[in-house]
Amino acid sequence: MKRLELKIPPLVILLLAAVFMYVVGRYAPVVLIMFAGQVVIAVILAIVGAQIAIAGARACYDHKTTVNPLHPEQTTHLMTDGVFKVSRNPIYLGLACMLLGFVIWLGALTALLVWLGFVAYITRFQIIPEERSLQQQFGDTYSAYRQRTRRWL
C-alpha cells in the first residue's frame, strides 16, 4: 500500500469524501439524525475548520516553507508555533472539521463512516509519510515536537 503514500492531494481526497458522503447520506443514510440547531452547528464547525486550515497554510507561507503535500521533503522550516503548537497537522485537522460539519449537516450515520475513512486515509497515506520525512530532516528537534504536540488534536 506504500504506493498510495503522498500520491493524491488531500484536497482531492476531501472532495471525493464530500461527494461520497453526499451520495451515501442522501441515498443510503441507514440512520438519520436530525436535531434543532443542526445546520448552525454544522456551519460553525465548517467555518472553524476552514479557519484552522487557513491559519496552518498561512503560517507555512509566512515561514516560506512548502505547503505541497506531495513533497514534504521540500520543507525548509519545522513549524512548531501558532496552530502548530496545538496540532502537528492543523491543515488536515481543519479539513477534517469541515467534513465533520458536512456530516452533521447531512445527519446521516453512513456519512460519519465516510468521515472516519477520510481521517484514516489521511493519517496512513499522508501524515505518516510526512512524519517520516520530517524526522529525517529535523531529527531530535522533530522528535521533541512529536512528544509535546499531538498528531491531530
Backbone as CSV, one residue per row, in Angstrom:
resi,resn,N_x,N_y,N_z,CA_x,CA_y,CA_z,C_x,C_y,C_z
1,MET,0.805,-1.199,0.000,0.000,0.000,0.000,0.848,1.263,0.000
2,LYS,2.152,1.092,0.076,3.039,2.249,0.114,2.924,3.090,-1.153
3,ARG,2.455,2.484,-2.219,2.358,3.220,-3.488,1.314,4.334,-3.445
4,LEU,0.421,4.310,-2.464,-0.579,5.371,-2.317,-0.075,6.542,-1.477
5,GLU,1.090,6.361,-0.839,1.612,7.418,0.020,1.977,8.654,-0.790
6,LEU,1.480,9.793,-0.336,1.812,11.100,-0.920,1.511,11.183,-2.413
7,LYS,0.493,10.487,-2.871,0.169,10.473,-4.305,-1.037,11.335,-4.665
8,ILE,-2.045,11.338,-3.817,-3.279,12.064,-4.132,-3.362,13.278,-3.206
9,PRO,-3.453,14.472,-3.759,-3.532,15.662,-2.908,-4.707,15.576,-1.927
10,PRO,-4.478,15.949,-0.675,-5.545,15.881,0.326,-6.817,16.633,-0.060
11,LEU,-6.700,17.723,-0.807,-7.917,18.429,-1.235,-8.752,17.569,-2.182
12,VAL,-8.097,16.748,-2.986,-8.824,15.823,-3.863,-9.531,14.772,-3.005
13,ILE,-8.831,14.261,-1.998,-9.434,13.281,-1.085,-10.627,13.914,-0.362
14,LEU,-10.477,15.166,0.058,-11.567,15.895,0.709,-12.789,15.971,-0.203
15,LEU,-12.575,16.358,-1.444,-13.695,16.484,-2.389,-14.341,15.135,-2.677
16,LEU,-13.523,14.109,-2.868,-14.072,12.764,-3.098,-14.888,12.299,-1.888
17,ALA,-14.359,12.534,-0.698,-15.077,12.140,0.517,-16.397,12.897,0.630
18,ALA,-16.385,14.198,0.328,-17.611,15.001,0.415,-18.670,14.501,-0.567
19,VAL,-18.254,14.194,-1.779,-19.203,13.675,-2.773,-19.753,12.326,-2.313
20,PHE,-18.871,11.457,-1.849,-19.304,10.139,-1.384,-20.233,10.275,-0.175
21,MET,-19.905,11.192,0.735,-20.778,11.442,1.889,-22.168,11.868,1.439
22,TYR,-22.198,12.767,0.480,-23.485,13.256,-0.013,-24.300,12.109,-0.609
23,VAL,-23.655,11.301,-1.433,-24.359,10.197,-2.095,-24.887,9.199,-1.064
24,VAL,-24.018,8.734,-0.163,-24.496,7.748,0.814,-25.434,8.385,1.832
25,GLY,-25.214,9.647,2.146,-26.085,10.337,3.092,-27.485,10.550,2.562
26,ARG,-27.592,10.770,1.269,-28.901,11.023,0.660,-29.595,9.743,0.196
27,TYR,-28.813,8.781,-0.282,-29.428,7.601,-0.898,-29.304,6.323,-0.070
28,ALA,-28.443,6.331,0.945,-28.312,5.161,1.822,-27.985,5.619,3.240
29,PRO,-28.841,6.442,3.822,-28.497,7.041,5.116,-28.494,6.078,6.305
30,VAL,-29.133,4.920,6.190,-29.293,3.931,7.259,-29.988,4.562,8.474
31,VAL,-29.329,5.509,9.120,-29.917,6.209,10.262,-29.771,7.703,10.020
32,LEU,-30.879,8.421,10.111,-30.843,9.884,10.003,-30.992,10.479,11.392
33,ILE,-30.136,11.436,11.691,-30.187,12.110,12.985,-30.440,13.587,12.720
34,MET,-31.598,14.054,13.126,-31.960,15.459,12.935,-32.230,16.074,14.302
35,PHE,-31.761,17.298,14.506,-31.989,17.964,15.782,-31.982,19.476,15.587
36,ALA,-32.537,20.179,16.552,-32.594,21.642,16.494,-31.177,22.210,16.507
37,GLY,-30.926,23.158,15.646,-29.613,23.792,15.585,-28.586,23.027,14.779
38,GLN,-29.015,21.967,14.146,-28.103,21.105,13.396,-27.340,21.874,12.325
39,VAL,-28.039,22.650,11.532,-27.394,23.395,10.446,-26.436,24.437,11.009
40,VAL,-26.840,25.103,12.073,-25.978,26.121,12.691,-24.678,25.489,13.185
41,ILE,-24.783,24.373,13.880,-23.596,23.672,14.376,-22.720,23.223,13.213
42,ALA,-23.338,22.696,12.171,-22.589,22.235,11.000,-21.819,23.381,10.354
43,VAL,-22.477,24.507,10.184,-21.835,25.666,9.549,-20.707,26.203,10.422
44,ILE,-20.943,26.301,11.716,-19.897,26.792,12.625,-18.682,25.876,12.586
45,LEU,-18.905,24.572,12.640,-17.795,23.614,12.597,-17.025,23.722,11.283
46,ALA,-17.734,23.864,10.181,-17.074,24.000,8.877,-16.267,25.299,8.800
47,ILE,-16.812,26.380,9.322,-16.093,27.665,9.299,-14.855,27.606,10.190
48,VAL,-15.000,27.045,11.380,-13.847,26.901,12.277,-12.783,26.024,11.618
49,GLY,-13.208,24.939,10.989,-12.269,24.069,10.281,-11.524,24.802,9.186
50,ALA,-12.247,25.590,8.412,-11.609,26.365,7.340,-10.603,27.348,7.920
51,GLN,-10.953,27.987,9.028,-10.035,28.938,9.653,-8.772,28.253,10.169
52,ILE,-8.916,27.077,10.741,-7.757,26.321,11.225,-6.849,25.957,10.055
53,ALA,-7.438,25.435,8.981,-6.650,25.047,7.804,-5.942,26.255,7.200
54,ILE,-6.652,27.358,7.082,-6.061,28.575,6.511,-4.942,29.095,7.411
55,ALA,-5.142,29.058,8.722,-4.099,29.511,9.649,-2.837,28.660,9.504
56,GLY,-3.009,27.356,9.343,-1.857,26.475,9.139,-1.129,26.778,7.849
57,ALA,-1.880,26.946,6.773,-1.271,27.253,5.471,-0.599,28.622,5.501
58,ARG,-1.255,29.594,6.110,-0.683,30.947,6.185,0.632,30.935,6.970
59,ALA,0.677,30.180,8.055,1.908,30.090,8.844,3.046,29.511,8.007
60,CYS,2.735,28.503,7.204,3.761,27.924,6.322,4.251,28.960,5.316
61,TYR,3.335,29.683,4.714,3.718,30.732,3.760,4.550,31.812,4.444
62,ASP,4.152,32.207,5.648,4.891,33.239,6.379,6.325,32.810,6.676
63,HIS,6.527,31.512,6.910,7.867,30.988,7.181,8.570,30.516,5.904
64,LYS,7.939,30.786,4.777,8.487,30.443,3.460,8.870,28.959,3.344
65,THR,7.991,28.118,3.862,8.182,26.683,3.712,7.021,26.119,2.897
66,THR,7.195,24.950,2.376,6.223,24.383,1.444,4.904,23.990,2.124
67,VAL,3.846,24.091,1.362,2.562,23.519,1.766,2.174,22.428,0.770
68,ASN,3.117,22.037,-0.073,2.867,20.997,-1.065,2.815,19.645,-0.354
69,PRO,1.632,19.038,-0.248,1.506,17.794,0.499,2.129,16.585,-0.196
70,LEU,2.491,16.742,-1.453,3.081,15.616,-2.180,4.600,15.582,-2.064
71,HIS,5.189,16.665,-1.538,6.652,16.747,-1.430,7.080,17.314,-0.076
72,PRO,6.859,16.560,1.005,7.254,17.062,2.325,8.761,17.241,2.466
73,GLU,9.523,16.594,1.612,10.981,16.745,1.668,11.422,18.161,1.316
74,GLN,10.525,18.955,0.745,10.839,20.344,0.404,10.636,21.292,1.589
75,THR,10.252,20.751,2.734,10.052,21.570,3.928,11.379,22.185,4.346
76,THR,11.363,23.496,4.577,12.591,24.192,4.965,12.555,24.682,6.406
77,HIS,11.393,24.619,7.033,11.243,25.123,8.401,10.277,24.222,9.156
78,LEU,10.685,23.760,10.329,9.797,22.948,11.161,8.839,23.873,11.902
79,MET,7.576,23.744,11.598,6.545,24.597,12.190,6.164,24.040,13.566
80,THR,6.349,24.843,14.622,6.035,24.377,15.976,5.261,25.404,16.799
81,ASP,4.982,26.559,16.226,4.279,27.588,16.987,2.922,27.891,16.353
82,GLY,2.167,28.789,16.980,0.836,29.114,16.466,-0.069,27.890,16.509
83,VAL,-0.803,27.657,15.429,-1.707,26.496,15.387,-0.942,25.184,15.425
84,PHE,0.332,25.218,15.040,1.153,24.008,15.074,1.563,23.642,16.503
85,LYS,1.296,24.515,17.456,1.553,24.214,18.862,0.442,23.323,19.425
86,VAL,-0.733,23.393,18.811,-1.898,22.628,19.260,-2.018,21.306,18.507
87,SER,-1.681,21.316,17.218,-1.785,20.131,16.362,-0.604,20.106,15.404
88,ARG,-0.015,18.925,15.209,1.075,18.822,14.233,0.547,18.925,12.809
89,ASN,-0.757,18.782,12.648,-1.368,18.777,11.316,-2.604,19.666,11.265
90,PRO,-2.450,20.967,11.501,-3.639,21.819,11.549,-4.383,21.921,10.219
91,ILE,-3.679,21.802,9.114,-4.372,21.870,7.822,-5.298,20.663,7.677
92,TYR,-4.795,19.480,7.986,-5.628,18.279,7.889,-6.719,18.282,8.961
93,LEU,-6.396,18.799,10.142,-7.403,18.935,11.193,-8.536,19.840,10.717
94,GLY,-8.176,20.940,10.076,-9.186,21.853,9.546,-10.059,21.196,8.492
95,LEU,-9.428,20.440,7.592,-10.199,19.734,6.560,-11.152,18.727,7.201
96,ALA,-10.659,18.012,8.222,-11.499,17.028,8.909,-12.676,17.709,9.612
97,CYS,-12.443,18.877,10.204,-13.539,19.625,10.850,-14.572,20.078,9.823
98,MET,-14.084,20.535,8.677,-15.013,20.947,7.621,-15.894,19.774,7.202
99,LEU,-15.267,18.616,6.994,-16.042,17.432,6.603,-16.990,16.989,7.712
100,LEU,-16.553,17.104,8.957,-17.431,16.729,10.062,-18.651,17.655,10.111
101,GLY,-18.439,18.918,9.786,-19.569,19.836,9.670,-20.552,19.366,8.607
102,PHE,-20.014,18.863,7.500,-20.864,18.341,6.424,-21.629,17.101,6.894
103,VAL,-20.956,16.247,7.672,-21.619,15.064,8.241,-22.809,15.497,9.097
104,ILE,-22.588,16.484,9.943,-23.666,16.962,10.820,-24.797,17.560,9.992
105,TRP,-24.450,18.311,8.978,-25.475,18.898,8.101,-26.313,17.806,7.433
106,LEU,-25.641,16.750,6.957,-26.364,15.643,6.320,-27.195,14.861,7.337
107,GLY,-26.661,14.704,8.540,-27.367,13.955,9.575,-27.425,12.464,9.324
108,ALA,-26.535,11.947,8.502,-26.565,10.527,8.131,-25.404,9.773,8.773
109,LEU,-25.739,8.684,9.440,-24.718,7.865,10.079,-23.705,7.336,9.061
110,THR,-24.154,7.004,7.869,-23.235,6.497,6.846,-22.209,7.557,6.445
111,ALA,-22.590,8.825,6.477,-21.638,9.899,6.168,-20.537,9.948,7.224
112,LEU,-20.893,9.650,8.472,-19.887,9.610,9.535,-18.860,8.513,9.265
113,LEU,-19.307,7.396,8.729,-18.375,6.314,8.388,-17.402,6.755,7.297
114,VAL,-17.894,7.515,6.337,-17.015,8.048,5.286,-16.006,9.010,5.907
115,TRP,-16.461,9.830,6.853,-15.559,10.762,7.537,-14.439,10.002,8.249
116,LEU,-14.792,8.918,8.926,-13.778,8.093,9.592,-12.785,7.531,8.577
117,GLY,-13.283,7.152,7.407,-12.407,6.688,6.335,-11.465,7.782,5.862
118,PHE,-11.963,9.015,5.759,-11.126,10.159,5.374,-9.990,10.342,6.379
119,VAL,-10.329,10.337,7.663,-9.317,10.520,8.707,-8.284,9.393,8.651
120,ALA,-8.748,8.161,8.484,-7.834,7.018,8.406,-6.926,7.121,7.181
121,TYR,-7.495,7.486,6.035,-6.710,7.602,4.804,-5.655,8.694,4.940
122,ILE,-6.065,9.868,5.400,-5.128,10.986,5.543,-4.015,10.618,6.526
123,THR,-4.369,9.946,7.608,-3.356,9.539,8.585,-2.362,8.571,7.957
124,ARG,-2.861,7.536,7.315,-1.991,6.474,6.786,-1.186,6.907,5.566
125,PHE,-1.816,7.575,4.620,-1.153,7.836,3.347,-0.605,9.249,3.196
126,GLN,-0.888,10.119,4.156,-0.377,11.482,4.068,0.448,11.846,5.298
127,ILE,-0.151,11.741,6.461,0.525,12.205,7.674,1.724,11.335,8.035
128,ILE,1.562,10.038,8.077,2.671,9.158,8.467,3.865,9.310,7.520
129,PRO,3.669,9.345,6.194,4.823,9.594,5.317,5.453,10.976,5.542
130,GLU,4.628,11.978,5.803,5.171,13.310,6.103,6.000,13.265,7.375
131,GLU,5.518,12.534,8.378,6.259,12.423,9.638,7.616,11.759,9.426
132,ARG,7.663,10.740,8.591,8.954,10.097,8.289,9.925,11.097,7.672
133,SER,9.416,11.882,6.731,10.247,12.877,6.058,10.747,13.934,7.043
134,LEU,9.859,14.432,7.886,10.248,15.453,8.863,11.241,14.897,9.880
135,GLN,11.081,13.636,10.255,12.028,13.005,11.182,13.419,12.948,10.555
136,GLN,13.487,12.589,9.278,14.782,12.542,8.585,15.408,13.923,8.492
137,GLN,14.598,14.931,8.217,15.114,16.284,8.022,15.495,16.986,9.319
138,PHE,14.686,16.812,10.369,14.865,17.621,11.569,15.274,16.823,12.807
139,GLY,15.369,15.495,12.687,15.908,14.643,13.744,15.321,14.854,15.127
140,ASP,16.213,15.105,16.105,15.804,15.228,17.506,14.836,16.379,17.747
141,THR,14.974,17.446,16.975,14.064,18.584,17.120,12.636,18.146,16.808
142,TYR,12.490,17.346,15.745,11.156,16.853,15.398,10.665,15.835,16.429
143,SER,11.563,14.993,16.919,11.180,14.013,17.947,10.623,14.706,19.185
144,ALA,11.277,15.785,19.611,10.808,16.535,20.780,9.444,17.165,20.499
145,TYR,9.274,17.690,19.301,7.991,18.285,18.905,6.884,17.233,18.920
146,ARG,7.185,16.045,18.395,6.199,14.955,18.384,5.767,14.577,19.797
147,GLN,6.702,14.641,20.727,6.380,14.246,22.102,5.473,15.255,22.794
148,ARG,5.592,16.526,22.441,4.804,17.541,23.156,3.540,17.976,22.411
149,THR,3.399,17.585,21.138,2.251,18.028,20.342,1.575,16.823,19.696
150,ARG,0.265,16.742,19.833,-0.478,15.613,19.263,-0.563,15.692,17.741
151,ARG,-0.764,14.546,17.145,-0.885,14.456,15.695,-2.114,15.213,15.189
152,TRP,-3.244,14.992,15.815,-4.486,15.624,15.371,-4.887,16.747,16.313
153,LEU,-5.237,16.412,17.526,-5.701,17.435,18.482,-5.471,16.972,19.901
